[in-house]
Amino acid sequence: MIERLRQTFALAEQRSEQEVLAALLLEGMHAAERWEALFADPRSDRLLEQLVAEALAEDAAGETEEIAGDTFLS
């Protein structure tokens, strides 16, 4: 993995995109930290259970549609 990072940084340096790359990496790392903190919170279990129950109820009521292929992103 370290070699891939070196290659990425070398390419970014050639294209003068170091700041953009650094900002994206930092943003991704901070986002991961926030998700870890949210899931570590004991209240998250109750909230996730509630969201699952709501989704199952919507599906049972026919309020959902199946997604396939690229339709999820469009």
LINKAMO-V649113 format. One record per backbone hydrogen bond with DSSP energy under -0.5 kcal/mol. NH is the residue of the N-H (numbers start at 1). CO is the residue of the C=O. If there is no record, write none. Layout:
NH_CO ; NH_CO
This chain:
5_1 ; 6_2 ; 7_3 ; 8_4 ; 9_5 ; 10_6 ; 11_7 ; 12_8 ; 13_9 ; 14_10 ; 15_11 ; 16_13 ; 17_12 ; 21_17 ; 22_18 ; 23_19 ; 24_20 ; 25_21 ; 26_22 ; 27_23 ; 28_24 ; 29_25 ; 30_26 ; 31_27 ; 32_28 ; 33_29 ; 34_30 ; 35_31 ; 36_32 ; 37_33 ; 38_34 ; 39_35 ; 40_36 ; 41_37 ; 41_38 ; 44_41 ; 45_42 ; 46_42 ; 47_43 ; 48_44 ; 49_45 ; 50_46 ; 51_47 ; 52_48 ; 53_49 ; 54_50 ; 55_51 ; 56_52 ; 57_53 ; 58_54 ; 59_55 ; 60_56 ; 61_57 ; 62_59 ; 63_58 ; 71_68 ; 72_69 ; 73_70 ; 74_70
